[in-house]
Amino acid sequence: MMFEKIALIGIGLIGSSIARAVHQHGLAGSIAISTRKAETLAEARALGLGDSYTLDSAEAVRGADLVILCVPVGAYGAVMADIAQSLRPGAILSDVGSVKEHVVKVLAPLVPKDVSLIPGHPIAGTEYSGPAAGFAELFVGRWCVLTPGPEVAPQAVAKLRGFWQAIGSKVEIMDPGHHDMVLAITSHVPHLVAYNIVGTVADLEAATQSEVIKFSASGFRDFTRIAASDPVMWRDVFLTNRDAVLEMLGRFLEDLSVLQRAVRMSDGPALEAMFTRTRAIRRSIIDAGQETAIADFGRPHGAEAPAVAEVSENSAFVARADHGGGDDA
Amino acid sequence: MMFEKIALIGIGLIGSSIARAVHQHGLAGSIAISTRKAETLAEARALGLGDSYTLDSAEAVRGADLVILCVPVGAYGAVMADIAQSLRPGAILSDVGSVKEHVVKVLAPLVPKDVSLIPGHPIAGTEYSGPAAGFAELFVGRWCVLTPGPEVAPQAVAKLRGFWQAIGSKVEIMDPGHHDMVLAITSHVPHLVAYNIVGTVADLEAATQSEVIKFSASGFRDFTRIAASDPVMWRDVFLTNRDAVLEMLGRFLEDLSVLQRAVRMSDGPALEAMFTRTRAIRRSIIDAGQETAIADFGRPHGAEAPAVAEVSENSAFVARADHGGGDDA
């Protein structure tokens, strides 16, 4: 047992995956779960994700030696105002948000002196949201970034590192600003671009749109997965990592202008050169164990492919506008 | 048996998948395979994909009642010059290229009067190339677009439709220009954008690039799959569908400017509204049976996830600059 009591504030995809992983590895004496919406709390209870359930986040954190915020980043200020006075001396306060500099700015001034603030970001997720979407293996083989300030005791950092390793993650310590720049290009700009191209399709006339859906296996459907991620979580990412996103989006747009010009000028050699160099990056990702080498992501083909009727039943998206979980791949 | 002899010119991902499917369903008396490179031909022979193998495409098409061009679109002119005089009267000439108006323009003037030109485009593929990458189930449940001109006999169209249906496809008849516009937004622009973002990453300084690879599960890796597709095939797509690509890319860029401005102005409601409407499109694609509803494309997580060493062995990309197959999803 690593912690006496873990409090999870927010129980979406990430929070519920942490809860399941903690259970599976027996890492805590008890898990307290708090959400803002009664409905989400009832769902977590029905799934048996914790040992206690409350709408009062201050009650959840009382006596907890590890508190993890698993709500959209935009809700951190309100949550922190509620819990600051109830944090246990010596506790570790962490989170799973996709931006880190803003999180430090919001949380640090409110954290009591005897509490260790160690912001965190597990680089893992799926396109689904809500308590039912989580699973214990979500973090296995994935990276978790921690961004402790210089004032945090090394023992506290070591303890939280051990926790993430125990549930299968590899851990990297980073500066919050550098984290935000790296994630802007690996995550935030790709999501923006994916949302954008799906939006462009949504604006096509209805007849063409139905053809786009039919013929989506030609590339488009890959983009729709990340564009199905939790809208509130992503709104907050762009509101809180604006500068890094605009910087990386600027680079992306410059490059796209060059490519657009090559298309307009029918510059075959430039296009072929561009399309050739990008293969090496994917190979590196596969070699690093961060992607499967199976063709087409291992999507089912032929007889394994689900029939249309069968798929429809499983395709309900859980849109959750309050506690949508902290991250989404 | 549907055809006496099928000639496949080019035996990459798509050609070799057709060969396997034809064998599996017993649709042809014999399959003749022709490639430009001896090496590729030897590979096809070793895989037992056909009944005869030749570097001379004219020899391959002699006596064939169905000829399918499975080479990059840029090679069509040269292939057609070689085979035109050897096509059997009454034969159907088709292809699997990702653009259709250009194909008609190049092929139609060279097709003998007694041969039916029915351009085709199976909307199916993976990111891998070459004869070994194909499999018989590739076309099951996927759409195949045929774009016959008004001069083609309905019986010939019905026969080719029946062929694609026999190997599992659903068939749609379209105008070539309309096909090119729909594919520009479902396939060509998504590929351009994916190549572009992977290119932006390739230009980052080396230290950041290694972090991008580590943290690629946050969104970026989805883009790398389609950016690993055959470079020559894609060069030809952009050279031959320029106008439709520039039109759809223009729309995409206008929309991206709006989104960029919303980020710059910290317009939360606009961002959330944009990120919410895109979910419905993915649901439609899943409901249409063109995508799996399994989280994260069903990528392996946890214990199922391949170890790094194991993956490395399977991660060889077959770069094939001549006969790369006709399409790639």
Interface residues (C-beta under 8 A of the other chain):
Chain A: G74 S98 I123 A124 G125 T126 E127 Y128 A133 F135 A136 E137 L138 V140 G141 R142 W143 V145 G168 E172 M181 V182 L183 I185 T186 S187 H188 V189 P190 H191 L192 V193 A194 Y195 N196 I197 V198 G199 T200 V201 A202 D203 L204 T208 E211 V212 I213 K214 F215 S216 A217 S218 G219 F220 R221 D222 F223 T224 R225 I226 A227 A228 S229 P231 V232 W234 R235 F238 L239 R242 V245 L246 M248 L249 R251 F252 L253 D255 L256 L259 Q260 A262 V263 R264 S266 G268 L271 E272 M274 F275 T276 R277 T278 R279 A280 I281 R282 R283 S284 I285 I286 D287 A288 G289 Q290 E291 T292 A293 I294 A295 D296 F297 G298 R299 P300 H301 G302 A303 A305 P306 A307 V308 V311 S312 N314 S315 F317 A319 D327 A329
Chain B: G74 S98 I123 A124 G125 T126 E127 Y128 A133 F135 A136 E137 L138 V140 G141 R142 W143 V145 G168 E172 M181 V182 L183 I185 T186 S187 H188 V189 P190 H191 L192 V193 A194 Y195 N196 I197 V198 G199 T200 V201 A202 D203 L204 T208 E211 V212 I213 K214 F215 S216 A217 S218 G219 F220 R221 D222 F223 T224 R225 I226 A227 A228 S229 P231 V232 W234 R235 F238 L239 R242 V245 L246 M248 L249 R251 F252 L253 D255 L256 L259 Q260 A262 V263 R264 S266 G268 L271 E272 M274 F275 T276 R277 T278 R279 A280 I281 R282 R283 S284 I285 I286 D287 A288 G289 Q290 E291 T292 A293 I294 A295 D296 F297 G298 R299 P300 H301 G302 A303 A305 P306 A307 V308 V311 S312 N314 S315 F317 A319 D327 A329
